[in-house]
Amino acid sequence: MYKVFVNEKKLTLSKYPEDMEKKLRFEGFATLEIAVDLLENTSCPELNVYGEDLEEVWEDFTHMFKVIEAAGGVVSNKDGEVLFIHRIGRWDLPKGKIEKGESLEQAALREIEEETGLKELILEEFLNNTFHIYTERNGEKILKTTYWFKMNYVGNETPKPQTEEGITAVSWKNRDTIMDEVFPKTFNNIKLILNDYWELH
């Protein structure tokens, strides 16, 4: 199953029908175009496209977009707090585009170091990937895949925001603070990956 966010609304691609109000049976490329259009241009809150051959559905779906890959991390400290960045009025996890020749792990470590100034990071394991769609200023539609890793910070430095990237704050937050402060002001993908992370704990 794939979960892709379109304007923060969930598009679920699955083999079998999901328990959702709006479901479309996959009958080729047009089904996917209709699904994205409904999420972008109507009040439809979420939608399920289902088809027996899920990989065919996914392949057709990815062909509708320019695919950009990014990597980032859920970084915890010795107190079990998670590292967040604040940008454009929202809390987010540190992440960024993968550069040519980089592995996913290298990209995730580099981006966290750049965005937060923290270096003593230990990469533990791959968590999951998330997907969302957005439109560039030139009208080109982008499907962004972000690969997330679980990491530990073992140093004592104070994190510093990368202000030239529009980051205004970097902060460690415990689970209660995440639920109270972060969840109301973050992206659905971030909620998904944090829930994956908590399931491991």
C-alpha positions as CSV (number, residue, x, y, z in Angstrom):
1,M,0.0,0.0,0.0
2,Y,1.2,3.5,-0.8
3,K,0.0,6.7,0.9
4,V,0.6,9.9,-1.0
5,F,-0.4,13.3,0.3
6,V,-2.0,15.8,-2.2
7,N,-2.6,19.2,-0.6
8,E,-2.4,17.4,2.8
9,K,-5.2,15.1,1.7
10,K,-4.5,11.3,1.6
11,L,-4.5,9.3,-1.6
12,T,-4.2,5.6,-0.7
13,L,-3.1,3.2,-3.5
14,S,-3.9,-0.4,-2.6
15,K,-4.6,-3.9,-3.9
16,Y,-8.1,-4.1,-2.3
17,P,-10.7,-1.4,-1.5
18,E,-10.0,0.5,1.7
19,D,-12.6,1.6,4.2
20,M,-13.0,5.1,2.7
21,E,-15.9,7.2,1.6
22,K,-14.5,7.7,-1.9
23,K,-13.0,4.7,-3.8
24,L,-12.0,4.3,-7.4
25,R,-11.2,1.0,-9.1
26,F,-8.0,1.3,-11.1
27,E,-8.8,1.2,-14.8
28,G,-5.7,2.7,-16.2
29,F,-4.0,6.1,-16.2
30,A,-7.2,8.1,-16.4
31,T,-8.3,6.8,-12.9
32,L,-5.2,8.3,-11.3
33,E,-5.7,11.6,-13.1
34,I,-9.2,11.8,-11.8
35,A,-8.1,10.9,-8.3
36,V,-5.5,13.6,-8.2
37,D,-7.9,16.1,-9.7
38,L,-10.6,15.4,-7.1
39,L,-8.1,15.9,-4.2
40,E,-6.7,19.0,-5.7
41,N,-9.8,20.7,-6.8
42,T,-12.8,19.5,-4.7
43,S,-13.6,19.2,-1.0
44,C,-13.0,15.4,-1.1
45,P,-10.9,14.8,2.0
46,E,-9.3,11.4,1.1
47,L,-9.5,8.9,-1.7
48,N,-8.6,5.3,-2.4
49,V,-7.5,3.9,-5.8
50,Y,-7.4,0.1,-5.8
51,G,-6.2,-2.5,-8.3
52,E,-5.0,-6.1,-8.2
53,D,-1.6,-5.3,-9.6
54,L,-0.4,-2.6,-7.1
55,E,3.0,-2.2,-8.7
56,E,1.4,-1.4,-12.1
57,V,-0.8,1.2,-10.3
58,W,2.3,2.7,-8.7
59,E,4.3,2.7,-11.9
60,D,1.6,4.5,-13.8
61,F,1.2,6.9,-10.9
62,T,4.9,7.8,-10.8
63,H,4.9,8.5,-14.6
64,M,2.5,11.4,-14.0
65,F,5.1,13.4,-12.2
66,K,8.7,14.4,-12.1
67,V,10.1,12.4,-9.1
68,I,12.4,14.1,-6.6
69,E,14.1,12.1,-3.9
70,A,15.0,13.4,-0.5
71,A,16.3,11.9,2.8
72,G,16.1,12.9,6.4
73,G,15.9,11.6,9.9
74,V,14.1,11.2,13.2
75,V,16.9,12.2,15.5
76,S,16.6,11.4,19.2
77,N,18.9,12.5,22.1
78,K,19.9,10.7,25.3
79,D,16.7,12.0,26.9
80,G,14.5,10.5,24.2
81,E,13.5,13.8,22.7
82,V,13.1,14.3,19.0
83,L,14.8,17.0,16.9
84,F,12.6,19.4,14.9
85,I,13.1,22.4,12.7
86,H,10.7,25.3,12.3
87,R,10.2,26.8,8.8
88,I,7.4,28.9,7.3
89,G,5.1,28.5,10.3
90,R,5.4,24.8,10.5
91,W,7.3,22.2,12.5
92,D,9.2,19.7,10.3
93,L,11.9,17.1,10.6
94,P,15.3,17.8,9.1
95,K,15.6,16.5,5.5
96,G,16.6,17.6,2.0
97,K,17.2,16.5,-1.6
98,I,19.7,13.8,-2.4
99,E,22.7,15.1,-4.4
100,K,24.2,13.2,-7.3
101,G,26.4,10.4,-6.2
102,E,25.2,10.4,-2.6
103,S,23.7,7.4,-0.9
104,L,20.4,7.8,1.0
105,E,22.3,7.6,4.3
106,Q,24.9,10.1,3.3
107,A,22.2,12.6,2.2
108,A,20.2,12.2,5.4
109,L,23.3,12.8,7.6
110,R,24.4,15.8,5.5
111,E,21.0,17.4,5.5
112,I,20.6,17.1,9.2
113,E,24.1,18.5,9.8
114,E,23.4,21.4,7.5
115,E,19.9,22.3,8.8
116,T,20.7,21.9,12.5
117,G,24.5,22.3,12.9
118,L,24.7,18.9,14.8
119,K,27.5,16.6,13.7
120,E,27.8,13.7,16.2
121,L,25.0,11.6,14.7
122,I,24.7,7.8,14.7
123,L,22.5,6.4,11.9
124,E,20.6,3.4,13.3
125,E,18.1,2.1,10.7
126,F,15.8,2.9,7.9
127,L,12.3,3.8,9.1
128,N,10.1,4.2,6.0
129,N,9.5,6.6,3.1
130,T,6.8,9.2,2.6
131,F,5.3,10.6,-0.5
132,H,3.7,14.0,-1.4
133,I,2.8,15.9,-4.5
134,Y,3.3,19.6,-5.1
135,T,3.3,21.9,-8.1
136,E,6.4,24.0,-9.0
137,R,6.0,27.7,-9.9
138,N,6.3,26.7,-13.6
139,G,3.3,24.4,-13.2
140,E,5.3,21.2,-13.2
141,K,3.9,18.5,-10.9
142,I,6.4,16.9,-8.5
143,L,6.2,13.6,-6.6
144,K,8.6,13.9,-3.7
145,T,9.8,10.7,-2.0
146,T,11.5,11.1,1.3
147,Y,13.5,8.3,2.9
148,W,13.6,8.5,6.7
149,F,16.2,7.1,9.0
150,K,16.2,6.6,12.8
151,M,19.2,8.4,14.3
152,N,20.8,9.1,17.6
153,Y,22.6,12.3,18.6
154,V,25.4,11.6,21.1
155,G,27.0,15.1,21.3
156,N,26.5,18.1,23.6
157,E,26.2,20.9,21.1
158,T,23.2,23.3,20.9
159,P,21.5,23.0,17.5
160,K,21.6,26.0,15.3
161,P,19.0,26.7,12.5
162,Q,20.2,27.1,8.9
163,T,18.7,30.5,8.5
164,E,19.6,30.8,4.8
165,E,17.2,27.9,4.2
166,G,14.4,29.8,6.0
167,I,14.7,27.7,9.2
168,T,13.9,29.9,12.2
169,A,14.3,27.5,15.0
170,V,15.7,24.0,15.9
171,S,14.3,22.4,19.0
172,W,14.3,19.1,20.9
173,K,10.8,18.0,21.9
174,N,9.4,15.2,24.1
175,R,6.4,13.1,23.1
176,D,3.9,15.2,25.0
177,T,5.2,18.5,23.5
178,I,5.1,16.8,20.0
179,M,1.4,15.9,20.5
180,D,0.5,19.4,21.9
181,E,2.7,21.7,19.8
182,V,4.0,19.9,16.8
183,F,1.1,17.9,15.5
184,P,-1.3,20.9,15.1
185,K,1.4,22.7,13.1
186,T,3.1,20.0,11.0
187,F,2.5,18.0,7.8
188,N,0.6,14.7,7.6
189,N,3.7,12.9,6.3
190,I,5.6,13.9,9.5
191,K,2.8,12.5,11.7
192,L,3.0,9.2,9.7
193,I,6.8,8.9,10.1
194,L,6.6,9.8,13.8
195,N,4.0,7.1,14.4
196,D,6.3,4.6,12.6
197,Y,9.1,5.7,14.8
198,W,7.1,5.4,18.1
199,E,6.0,1.9,17.1
200,L,9.6,0.9,17.3
201,H,9.9,2.2,20.9
